[in-house]
Amino acid sequence: MQKAYRFRLYPTEEQMQQMTRIIGCCRFVWNRLLDYSSKSYKRRGESHGSFDFNNFIAHTLKPAFPWLSDAPAQTLQCVSADLSAAFRAFFRGDAEYPKFKKKNRSKKSFRIPQRGKVDTENSRIYVQGVGWVNAVIHRTPIGKLKNITVTVNPSGTVYASCLFEDGKDLPVPALPDKPKVLGVDLNLDRLAVCSDGTDYENPRALKQHERRLKHLQRMLSKKKKGSENWKKQKAEIAGLQEKIASIRKDRINWMTKCIVCKSQADAIAIENLNVSGMMRNDKLSKHIQDASFHEIRRQIEYKCLWYGKTLVIADRFYASSRICSACGWHNDRLTLRDREWECPVCHTKHDRDRNAALNLESFGLKALARDAGEVKPPEKPSVDEHGVCTHLRSKVSVNEERTPGCPGSL
């Protein structure tokens, strides 16, 4: 099992200059390889892989541009491998056509596949081509070091993402006869509402610093573009944006760890939210982006794989908020503004988010039992007109599988 550890680096001025040169070499090689591959395909119909790219670097680029020797050879080979992977993703239809990298707009990073070292005793990391760099190692990594990715943020901070392989396999999810399922409903008011009564408040990191961010951006607009003061102001804005992102990531990491581990649940049930469709709402798009629903789901998915938990994902058309968790009555008149409502059949007063979490818990129990062949699928009147679909995650594959018997299943 592979895990990445992210450490803060504190390079000297000379080390920072060397990192900048390596990043520049990687960007130059990427652009030249992309231009070479595009012209070869248009003129002669030839397609190239990483092996052809490495030959082009060794026999064409390096003799013509000797300063490319400032970057380690294996780092440049990682560039060719990344470009080859980008082309494969494009032809699969998973990504757009690779684009050229600009000096001031592209991500500044490079990867060292070998000869990296992490010295936890002296708090330093060895980066090939740079040397030993002081670092803050806040936890001891476990396993064998595979590669190191160095990233320079626009604010000037430097981080090293170290990938380790511990040699262990992912745990196999083991469900008891009566599994405990935790339903998790994501929303904007409370970031996550669980069926066991636990609430996780939304930090609203952007809202906390939005006034300061607007002030700095207004000051930037009054400075001459490209001047030293303009660069300093831009770095200050980047530092504030990095702080906002750090607050958001720290909260989400803590919350997802509590949901997966501290809840003692055997399975987690969440909704397949249409985040891209929700972003089209002009009034809520900024708050939805600040909540990072997709990042929450991504972290829950890989943490369930790490700790051997089963993840059940309800279809996006499953009306978790509209169904009464007590009797199953369907409320067709429920709107987004209705945060509380009362069931006219059983007269149960519902909190909208808590009711959705309880319905997700019930959905997870039925889905697990149906997957084991113990009970039948839920009847259609208990859900909306689109039906229900389940997606189970396992350690073997993270591809979504539709359960037989659901509308749209294979």
C-alpha positions as CSV (number, residue, x, y, z in Angstrom):
1,M,0.0,0.0,0.0
2,Q,1.3,3.4,-1.0
3,K,1.0,6.6,1.1
4,A,2.3,10.1,0.4
5,Y,3.7,12.3,3.2
6,R,3.8,16.0,2.6
7,F,6.6,18.0,4.3
8,R,7.5,21.7,4.3
9,L,10.9,22.5,2.9
10,Y,13.1,25.5,3.8
11,P,15.7,25.8,1.0
12,T,18.5,28.3,1.0
13,E,18.8,31.0,-1.8
14,E,21.1,28.8,-3.8
15,Q,18.9,25.7,-3.4
16,M,15.9,27.8,-4.4
17,Q,17.7,29.0,-7.6
18,Q,18.6,25.4,-8.5
19,M,15.0,24.3,-8.0
20,T,13.9,27.2,-10.3
21,R,16.3,26.0,-12.9
22,I,15.1,22.4,-12.7
23,I,11.5,23.6,-13.0
24,G,12.4,25.7,-16.0
25,C,14.1,22.7,-17.7
26,C,11.0,20.5,-17.1
27,R,8.7,23.2,-18.5
28,F,11.0,23.7,-21.6
29,V,11.2,19.9,-22.3
30,W,7.4,19.5,-21.9
31,N,6.7,22.3,-24.4
32,R,9.3,20.9,-26.9
33,L,8.0,17.4,-26.6
34,L,4.4,18.5,-27.1
35,D,5.3,20.5,-30.2
36,Y,7.3,17.6,-31.6
37,S,4.5,15.1,-31.0
38,S,1.8,17.4,-32.4
39,K,3.8,18.1,-35.6
40,S,4.7,14.5,-36.1
41,Y,1.1,13.4,-35.9
42,K,-0.2,16.2,-38.2
43,R,2.5,15.8,-40.9
44,R,3.3,12.1,-40.9
45,G,0.5,10.5,-38.8
46,E,3.1,9.2,-36.2
47,S,2.4,8.8,-32.6
48,H,5.1,8.7,-30.0
49,G,5.4,7.2,-26.5
50,S,7.7,7.8,-23.5
51,F,10.5,5.7,-25.1
52,D,10.5,8.0,-28.2
53,F,10.4,11.1,-26.1
54,N,13.4,9.9,-24.1
55,N,15.4,9.4,-27.3
56,F,14.4,12.8,-28.5
57,I,15.6,14.4,-25.2
58,A,18.9,12.5,-25.3
59,H,19.8,12.9,-29.0
60,T,18.2,16.2,-30.0
61,L,17.4,18.5,-27.1
62,K,20.4,18.0,-24.9
63,P,23.0,18.5,-27.7
64,A,21.2,21.6,-28.8
65,F,20.6,23.0,-25.3
66,P,23.5,22.0,-23.0
67,W,21.9,23.9,-20.0
68,L,19.4,21.1,-19.8
69,S,22.0,19.2,-17.8
70,D,21.1,21.4,-14.8
71,A,18.2,19.1,-14.3
72,P,18.7,15.4,-13.4
73,A,18.1,13.0,-16.4
74,Q,15.5,11.0,-14.5
75,T,13.5,14.1,-13.8
76,L,13.3,14.9,-17.5
77,Q,12.3,11.3,-18.2
78,C,9.4,11.8,-15.7
79,V,8.3,14.7,-17.9
80,S,8.1,12.4,-21.0
81,A,6.2,9.8,-18.9
82,D,3.7,12.4,-17.8
83,L,3.2,13.7,-21.3
84,S,2.7,10.2,-22.6
85,A,0.1,9.6,-19.8
86,A,-1.6,12.8,-20.8
87,F,-2.0,11.7,-24.4
88,R,-3.4,8.3,-23.3
89,A,-5.9,10.1,-21.1
90,F,-6.9,12.3,-24.0
91,F,-7.4,9.4,-26.4
92,R,-9.5,7.6,-23.8
93,G,-11.7,10.6,-23.5
94,D,-10.9,11.3,-19.9
95,A,-9.0,14.6,-20.4
96,E,-8.5,17.4,-22.9
97,Y,-5.6,17.7,-25.3
98,P,-2.3,18.5,-23.4
99,K,-1.5,22.2,-23.4
100,F,1.7,24.2,-23.4
101,K,3.0,25.4,-20.0
102,K,3.5,29.0,-19.3
103,K,6.2,30.4,-17.0
104,N,4.0,32.3,-14.6
105,R,0.7,30.3,-14.9
106,S,1.7,26.6,-14.8
107,K,2.2,24.5,-11.7
108,K,5.9,24.7,-10.6
109,S,6.9,21.2,-9.7
110,F,9.3,18.4,-10.6
111,R,9.6,14.7,-9.6
112,I,12.7,12.8,-8.4
113,P,12.0,9.0,-9.0
114,Q,15.2,7.7,-7.3
115,R,18.1,8.7,-5.0
116,G,15.9,10.6,-2.6
117,K,16.3,10.3,1.1
118,V,14.3,11.4,4.2
119,D,16.4,12.0,7.3
120,T,13.9,12.1,10.2
121,E,16.6,12.6,12.9
122,N,18.2,15.7,11.4
123,S,14.9,16.9,9.8
124,R,16.1,17.2,6.2
125,I,15.3,15.7,2.8
126,Y,17.8,14.9,0.0
127,V,16.6,16.1,-3.4
128,Q,18.7,14.9,-6.3
129,G,20.2,17.9,-8.1
130,V,19.7,20.2,-5.1
131,G,21.2,18.4,-2.1
132,W,20.1,18.2,1.5
133,V,17.2,20.6,2.2
134,N,16.0,21.5,5.7
135,A,12.4,20.3,6.3
136,V,9.8,20.1,9.0
137,I,9.1,16.3,9.4
138,H,6.1,16.2,11.6
139,R,5.6,12.5,11.4
140,T,7.7,9.4,10.7
141,P,7.0,7.9,7.3
142,I,6.7,4.1,7.1
143,G,8.0,2.0,4.2
144,K,10.4,2.4,1.3
145,L,10.7,5.7,-0.4
146,K,9.5,5.5,-4.1
147,N,9.8,9.1,-5.3
148,I,9.8,12.8,-4.2
149,T,7.7,15.5,-5.8
150,V,8.9,19.1,-5.1
151,T,6.3,21.8,-5.5
152,V,6.9,25.6,-5.3
153,N,3.7,27.5,-4.6
154,P,3.0,31.0,-5.9
155,S,3.5,32.4,-2.4
156,G,7.0,31.1,-2.4
157,T,6.5,28.2,0.0
158,V,8.1,24.8,-1.0
159,Y,6.7,21.4,-0.2
160,A,8.0,17.9,-0.8
161,S,5.5,15.1,-1.3
162,C,7.3,11.8,-0.5
163,L,5.6,8.6,-1.7
164,F,6.3,5.5,0.4
165,E,5.5,1.8,-0.1
166,D,5.0,-0.2,3.1
167,G,4.7,-3.6,1.3
168,K,1.2,-4.3,2.8
169,D,-2.0,-5.1,0.9
170,L,-5.1,-3.1,1.3
171,P,-7.4,-4.7,4.0
172,V,-10.3,-6.7,2.8
173,P,-13.7,-5.2,4.0
174,A,-15.3,-7.7,6.3
175,L,-19.0,-7.1,7.1
176,P,-20.6,-8.7,10.2
177,D,-24.1,-10.3,10.1
178,K,-25.6,-7.1,11.3
179,P,-23.4,-4.3,10.0
180,K,-23.4,-0.8,11.4
181,V,-24.0,1.8,8.6
182,L,-23.3,5.5,9.0
183,G,-25.3,7.8,6.7
184,V,-23.6,11.1,5.9
185,D,-25.4,14.0,4.3
186,L,-23.4,16.9,2.9
187,N,-24.7,20.4,2.9
188,L,-23.7,24.0,3.2
189,D,-25.1,25.0,6.6
190,R,-23.4,22.1,8.4
191,L,-20.7,20.5,6.3
192,A,-21.7,17.0,7.2
193,V,-24.6,15.6,9.2
194,C,-24.4,11.9,10.3
195,S,-27.1,9.5,11.2
196,D,-25.6,8.8,14.6
197,G,-26.3,12.4,15.7
198,T,-22.8,13.9,15.0
199,D,-22.6,17.2,13.2
200,Y,-19.5,18.8,11.6
201,E,-19.7,22.5,11.1
202,N,-18.6,24.2,7.9
203,P,-15.4,26.3,8.5
204,R,-16.3,28.7,5.7
205,A,-12.7,29.5,5.2
206,L,-13.3,31.8,2.2
207,K,-16.0,33.8,4.0
208,Q,-13.6,34.4,7.0
209,H,-10.9,36.0,4.8
210,E,-13.0,37.3,1.9
211,R,-12.9,40.9,3.0
212,R,-9.1,40.8,3.3
213,L,-8.8,39.1,0.0
214,K,-10.9,41.7,-1.8
215,H,-8.8,44.5,-0.3
216,L,-5.5,42.9,-1.5
217,Q,-6.9,42.3,-5.0
218,R,-8.1,45.9,-5.1
219,M,-4.6,47.1,-4.2
220,L,-3.1,44.8,-6.9
221,S,-5.3,46.4,-9.6
222,K,-3.8,49.8,-8.8
223,K,-0.2,48.7,-9.3
224,K,1.8,48.6,-12.5
225,K,1.8,45.1,-13.9
226,G,5.2,43.5,-13.8
227,S,6.7,45.9,-11.2
228,E,8.4,44.8,-8.0
229,N,5.5,46.1,-5.9
230,W,3.1,44.2,-8.1
231,K,5.0,41.0,-7.6
232,K,5.1,41.5,-3.8
233,Q,1.3,42.1,-3.8
234,K,0.7,39.1,-5.9
235,A,2.8,36.9,-3.6
236,E,0.8,38.3,-0.6
237,I,-2.5,37.4,-2.3
238,A,-1.2,33.9,-3.1
239,G,-0.2,33.5,0.6
240,L,-3.7,34.3,1.8
241,Q,-5.3,32.0,-0.8
242,E,-2.9,29.2,0.4
243,K,-4.0,29.9,4.0
244,I,-7.7,29.6,3.0
245,A,-7.0,26.3,1.2
246,S,-5.0,25.0,4.2
247,I,-7.9,25.7,6.6
248,R,-10.3,23.9,4.3
249,K,-8.1,20.9,3.8
250,D,-7.3,20.5,7.5
251,R,-10.9,20.6,8.4
252,I,-11.9,18.1,5.7
253,N,-9.0,15.7,6.6
254,W,-10.0,15.7,10.3
255,M,-13.7,15.3,9.5
256,T,-13.3,12.4,7.0
257,K,-10.9,10.6,9.5
258,C,-13.6,10.9,12.2
259,I,-16.3,9.6,9.9
260,V,-14.4,6.6,8.7
261,C,-12.5,5.6,11.8
262,K,-13.9,7.1,15.0
263,S,-17.5,6.4,14.1
264,Q,-16.9,2.6,14.4
265,A,-19.1,2.0,11.4
266,D,-18.7,-1.0,9.1
267,A,-20.0,0.9,6.1
268,I,-20.4,4.5,5.1
269,A,-23.4,5.6,2.9
270,I,-23.2,8.9,1.0
271,E,-24.9,10.5,-2.0
272,N,-23.6,10.9,-5.5
273,L,-24.0,14.7,-5.7
274,N,-24.0,16.4,-9.0
275,V,-21.5,19.1,-8.0
276,S,-21.0,20.4,-11.5
277,G,-24.7,21.0,-11.8
278,M,-24.9,22.6,-8.4
279,M,-22.1,25.0,-9.4
280,R,-24.5,26.5,-12.0
281,N,-26.4,28.2,-9.3
282,D,-25.1,31.7,-9.3
283,K,-26.1,32.4,-5.7
284,L,-24.6,29.3,-4.2
285,S,-21.7,28.4,-6.5
286,K,-19.1,30.2,-4.4
287,H,-20.3,28.5,-1.2
288,I,-20.4,25.1,-2.9
289,Q,-16.9,25.5,-4.1
290,D,-15.7,26.6,-0.6
291,A,-17.4,23.5,0.9
292,S,-15.4,21.1,-1.5
293,F,-18.0,18.3,-1.8
294,H,-15.9,16.4,-4.3
295,E,-12.8,16.5,-2.1
296,I,-14.8,15.2,0.8
297,R,-16.0,12.3,-1.3
298,R,-12.5,11.6,-2.6
299,Q,-11.1,11.4,0.9
300,I,-13.8,9.2,2.2
301,E,-13.3,6.8,-0.7
302,Y,-9.6,6.3,-0.3
303,K,-9.8,6.2,3.5
304,C,-12.4,3.5,3.3
305,L,-10.0,1.5,1.2
306,W,-7.2,2.1,3.7
307,Y,-9.1,1.0,6.8
308,G,-11.2,-1.8,5.2
309,K,-14.6,-0.1,5.3
310,T,-17.3,-0.5,2.7
311,L,-18.6,2.6,0.9
312,V,-22.2,2.7,-0.4
313,I,-23.0,5.5,-2.8
314,A,-26.6,6.3,-3.4
315,D,-27.7,7.5,-6.9
316,R,-28.0,11.2,-7.3
317,F,-31.7,10.9,-8.0
318,Y,-32.4,9.2,-4.6
319,A,-34.6,11.6,-2.7
320,S,-33.0,11.3,0.7
321,S,-34.4,14.6,2.0
322,R,-38.0,14.1,0.7
323,I,-38.6,10.7,2.2
324,C,-39.9,10.4,5.8
325,S,-37.4,8.3,7.7
326,A,-40.1,7.0,10.0
327,C,-42.9,5.9,7.7
328,G,-41.5,6.3,4.1
329,W,-44.0,9.0,2.9
330,H,-42.7,11.0,0.0
331,N,-42.8,14.8,0.3
332,D,-43.1,16.2,-3.2
333,R,-43.5,19.8,-2.1
334,L,-40.3,20.1,-0.2
335,T,-38.1,23.0,-1.4
336,L,-34.5,24.0,-0.7
337,R,-35.6,26.7,1.8
338,D,-37.5,24.2,3.9
339,R,-35.0,23.2,6.6
340,E,-37.6,21.5,8.8
341,W,-40.9,19.8,7.9
342,E,-43.5,17.5,9.5
343,C,-44.8,14.3,8.0
344,P,-48.6,14.5,7.6
345,V,-48.9,10.7,7.9
346,C,-47.0,9.9,11.1
347,H,-46.7,13.5,12.3
348,T,-42.9,13.2,12.8
349,K,-41.0,16.5,12.8
350,H,-37.9,16.2,10.7
351,D,-34.7,18.2,10.4
352,R,-34.0,18.1,6.7
353,D,-30.3,17.1,6.9
354,R,-30.8,14.7,9.8
355,N,-33.7,13.0,8.0
356,A,-31.5,12.7,4.8
357,A,-28.7,11.0,6.9
358,L,-31.1,8.5,8.4
359,N,-32.5,7.7,5.0
360,L,-29.0,7.1,3.7
361,E,-28.3,4.8,6.6
362,S,-31.4,2.8,5.8
363,F,-30.5,2.8,2.1
364,G,-27.0,1.4,3.0
365,L,-28.5,-1.4,5.1
366,K,-30.8,-2.4,2.3
367,A,-28.0,-2.2,-0.3
368,L,-25.7,-4.4,1.7
369,A,-28.4,-7.0,2.3
370,R,-29.4,-6.9,-1.3
371,D,-25.8,-7.4,-2.4
372,A,-25.6,-10.4,-0.2
373,G,-28.9,-11.8,-1.6
374,E,-30.7,-11.8,1.8
375,V,-33.6,-9.4,1.0
376,K,-35.3,-8.0,-2.1
377,P,-34.6,-4.5,-3.5
378,P,-36.7,-1.8,-1.9
379,E,-40.1,-1.2,-3.4
380,K,-40.6,1.6,-5.8
381,P,-43.1,3.7,-3.8
382,S,-40.4,4.3,-1.1
383,V,-38.3,6.2,-3.5
384,D,-38.8,8.7,-6.3
385,E,-39.7,8.0,-9.9
386,H,-36.1,7.5,-11.0
387,G,-35.5,4.5,-8.8
388,V,-32.5,3.7,-6.7
389,C,-29.0,2.6,-7.7
390,T,-26.1,1.5,-5.5
391,H,-22.4,1.7,-6.1
392,L,-20.1,-0.4,-3.9
393,R,-16.4,0.2,-3.5
394,S,-13.9,-2.5,-2.9
395,K,-10.1,-2.7,-2.7
396,V,-9.9,-4.5,-6.0
397,S,-11.4,-1.8,-8.2
398,V,-12.7,1.7,-7.6
399,N,-15.0,1.6,-10.7
400,E,-18.7,2.1,-10.0
401,E,-20.8,-1.1,-10.4
402,R,-24.6,-0.9,-10.7
403,T,-26.6,-3.4,-8.7
404,P,-28.8,-5.7,-10.8
405,G,-32.5,-4.9,-10.5
406,C,-32.0,-1.1,-10.5
407,P,-33.0,1.1,-13.4
408,G,-30.1,1.7,-15.7
409,S,-28.1,-1.3,-14.5
410,L,-26.3,-3.6,-16.9
